[in-house]
């Protein structure tokens, strides 16, 4: 269990830094686009596509970061009234659902989408890169959420220090 806890902490720290960098670049990009459009009267075409790309990556990676720290949205009004053992089972079922979704939709679906875009040769014209880069975040996010959900399930099923009852 220690390995998974250390992996989760390292992942959260790394994702936090990546999200800050991506968000900073996004803000600079949008500020430049507004300045160029309003002051210079000539907005570079690449700023819109870059903003879209960064926003998608930020949303998915931010979701992974939120899930890693249990800061994601959740409705626990009913579950919070359960007996601790039943609550643990409900959390395990919830994390199993997250695992299933992340594997089926994000990981597998994302890989298919990435491969299709790569094979099609579609380009993000103003950035000069393959459109596949836009979709790469789906399997990356899916793999990370899958790992995190496994860690959370194991922590609930194999409590080492009594934290399994939440």
Backbone torsions as a table, in degrees:
resi	resn	phi	psi	omega
1	UNK	NA	-34.3	179.8
2	UNK	-57.4	-39.5	-179.8
3	UNK	-58.9	-46.6	-179.0
4	UNK	-65.7	-38.4	178.5
5	UNK	-64.4	-43.4	178.7
6	UNK	-66.4	-39.4	177.5
7	UNK	-63.0	-43.2	179.9
8	UNK	-63.7	-42.5	179.4
9	UNK	-65.6	-43.9	178.7
10	UNK	-64.8	-40.7	178.6
11	UNK	-63.7	-44.2	-180.0
12	UNK	-63.0	-42.1	180.0
13	UNK	-65.2	-45.8	179.4
14	UNK	-63.4	-45.7	178.9
15	UNK	-63.1	-37.2	177.4
16	UNK	-59.9	-45.1	178.5
17	UNK	-64.9	-45.0	-180.0
18	UNK	-61.0	-43.8	179.9
19	UNK	-63.6	-39.3	177.5
20	UNK	-63.6	-43.6	179.6
21	UNK	-64.6	-47.4	-179.8
22	UNK	-61.7	-43.6	179.5
23	UNK	-64.1	-40.8	178.9
24	UNK	-62.5	-45.0	178.1
25	UNK	-64.1	-38.8	177.9
26	UNK	-61.6	-45.6	179.3
27	UNK	-62.9	-45.1	178.8
28	UNK	-61.9	-42.6	179.3
29	UNK	-60.5	-47.7	-178.7
30	UNK	-68.0	-40.8	176.9
31	UNK	-61.1	-42.5	177.8
32	UNK	-62.9	-41.7	179.9
33	UNK	-62.0	-44.5	179.5
34	UNK	-66.4	-45.2	178.7
35	UNK	-60.0	-47.0	-178.6
36	UNK	-64.2	-38.9	-178.9
37	UNK	-72.0	-44.5	-174.1
38	UNK	-83.4	-38.3	-175.6
39	UNK	-95.7	-48.4	-177.0
40	UNK	-87.8	-11.1	-179.7
41	UNK	58.5	32.9	179.0
42	UNK	-158.2	91.2	179.9
43	UNK	-79.5	127.4	175.9
44	UNK	-62.9	136.2	-176.8
45	UNK	-64.8	-29.7	-175.7
46	UNK	-69.6	-21.1	-175.1
47	UNK	-64.8	-35.4	-179.4
48	UNK	-69.3	-45.0	179.4
49	UNK	-66.9	-38.0	177.6
50	UNK	-64.1	-42.9	179.0
51	UNK	-61.6	-42.1	179.5
52	UNK	-63.5	-45.6	179.2
53	UNK	-60.6	-48.2	-178.4
54	UNK	-65.7	-37.4	-179.6
55	UNK	-65.5	-40.7	178.1
56	UNK	-64.7	-46.3	178.9
57	UNK	-62.1	-42.1	-179.8
58	UNK	-64.3	-40.9	-179.5
59	UNK	-63.6	-46.4	-178.0
60	UNK	-69.8	-48.3	-179.4
61	UNK	-66.9	-34.5	175.0
62	UNK	-64.9	-36.5	175.6
63	UNK	-64.4	-40.3	176.6
64	UNK	-62.9	-44.5	179.8
65	UNK	-62.2	-43.2	178.8
66	UNK	-63.1	-43.2	179.6
67	UNK	-64.9	-37.5	-178.3
68	UNK	-63.3	-32.7	-179.4
69	UNK	-103.2	15.3	-178.0
70	UNK	53.6	40.1	178.6
71	UNK	-109.7	13.7	179.1
72	UNK	-80.6	165.7	178.2
73	UNK	-69.0	139.4	177.7
74	UNK	-159.3	145.5	177.4
75	UNK	-106.6	107.2	-175.8
76	UNK	-118.6	22.2	-179.5
77	UNK	-58.9	-46.5	-178.9
78	UNK	-73.3	-47.2	-176.3
79	UNK	-63.3	-33.7	-178.5
80	UNK	-66.2	-17.3	178.8
81	UNK	-90.4	-5.9	-179.2
82	UNK	-73.5	159.5	169.5
83	UNK	-63.2	147.6	-177.1
84	UNK	-51.5	-39.4	179.7
85	UNK	-67.1	-42.0	177.8
86	UNK	-67.4	-35.9	177.7
87	UNK	-61.7	-42.5	178.7
88	UNK	-61.7	-43.5	178.6
89	UNK	-62.4	-41.1	179.0
90	UNK	-63.4	-40.2	178.0
91	UNK	-66.3	-39.6	177.3
92	UNK	-61.4	-45.1	178.6
93	UNK	-61.5	-41.9	177.7
94	UNK	-60.9	-45.2	179.5
95	UNK	-68.7	-31.8	174.5
96	UNK	-65.2	-38.3	176.3
97	UNK	-64.6	-43.0	177.4
98	UNK	-61.3	-43.9	178.7
99	UNK	-59.4	-48.8	-179.8
100	UNK	-59.5	-44.4	179.5
101	UNK	-65.1	-45.2	-176.5
102	UNK	-65.8	-35.5	177.8
103	UNK	-73.1	-51.0	-174.0
104	UNK	-69.2	-47.7	-172.8
105	UNK	-90.3	-54.9	-174.3
106	UNK	-75.3	-51.1	-174.8
107	UNK	-73.5	-61.6	-177.0
108	UNK	-67.9	-49.8	178.8
109	UNK	-62.2	-40.0	179.1
110	UNK	-65.2	-38.4	177.3
111	UNK	-64.0	-44.1	178.4
112	UNK	-61.8	-44.6	-180.0
113	UNK	-63.3	-43.8	178.9
114	UNK	-61.2	-48.2	-179.8
115	UNK	-62.1	-43.0	179.9
116	UNK	-61.3	-43.7	-179.8
117	UNK	-68.7	-36.3	178.5
118	UNK	-66.9	-44.5	-179.3
119	UNK	-68.6	-30.9	-177.7
120	UNK	-73.5	-20.3	-179.0
121	UNK	76.1	11.7	178.7
122	UNK	-61.4	139.5	-178.0
123	UNK	-120.4	151.5	167.2
124	UNK	-88.0	97.1	-165.9
125	UNK	-52.7	-47.9	-174.7
126	UNK	-74.9	-21.9	177.9
127	UNK	-94.4	-20.2	179.3
128	UNK	72.4	25.7	178.7
129	UNK	-124.2	162.3	179.6
130	UNK	-66.0	141.8	176.9
131	UNK	-64.5	-17.8	178.3
132	UNK	-58.6	-32.7	179.3
133	UNK	-62.1	-29.5	177.7
134	UNK	-63.1	-37.8	-174.2
135	UNK	-96.0	-8.0	-178.4
136	UNK	-60.6	-28.1	-178.9
137	UNK	-64.1	-24.7	-179.6
138	UNK	-64.7	-54.0	177.4
139	UNK	-68.1	-31.3	177.1
140	UNK	-63.4	-50.4	178.3
141	UNK	-62.3	-40.5	178.9
142	UNK	-62.2	-42.0	178.7
143	UNK	-64.7	-42.6	-179.1
144	UNK	-66.8	-44.0	178.8
145	UNK	-64.9	-37.5	177.6
146	UNK	-60.9	-46.7	177.9
147	UNK	-61.0	-44.2	-179.3
148	UNK	-65.3	-38.3	-179.8
149	UNK	-68.0	-36.2	175.3
150	UNK	-61.7	-44.3	178.9
151	UNK	-60.4	-42.6	-178.7
152	UNK	-68.2	-38.9	177.9
153	UNK	-64.7	-45.9	178.8
154	UNK	-62.8	-39.0	179.2
155	UNK	-63.8	-33.5	178.7
156	UNK	-78.0	-36.2	-176.8
157	UNK	-83.8	-28.3	-178.0
158	UNK	-122.1	61.6	-177.5
159	UNK	-65.1	128.6	-178.3
160	UNK	-91.4	-38.5	-173.5
161	UNK	-124.6	27.7	177.2
162	UNK	83.2	4.8	-179.1
163	UNK	-79.8	-7.6	-176.2
164	UNK	-66.0	-21.2	-177.6
165	UNK	-82.0	-14.1	-177.0
166	UNK	42.2	NA	NA
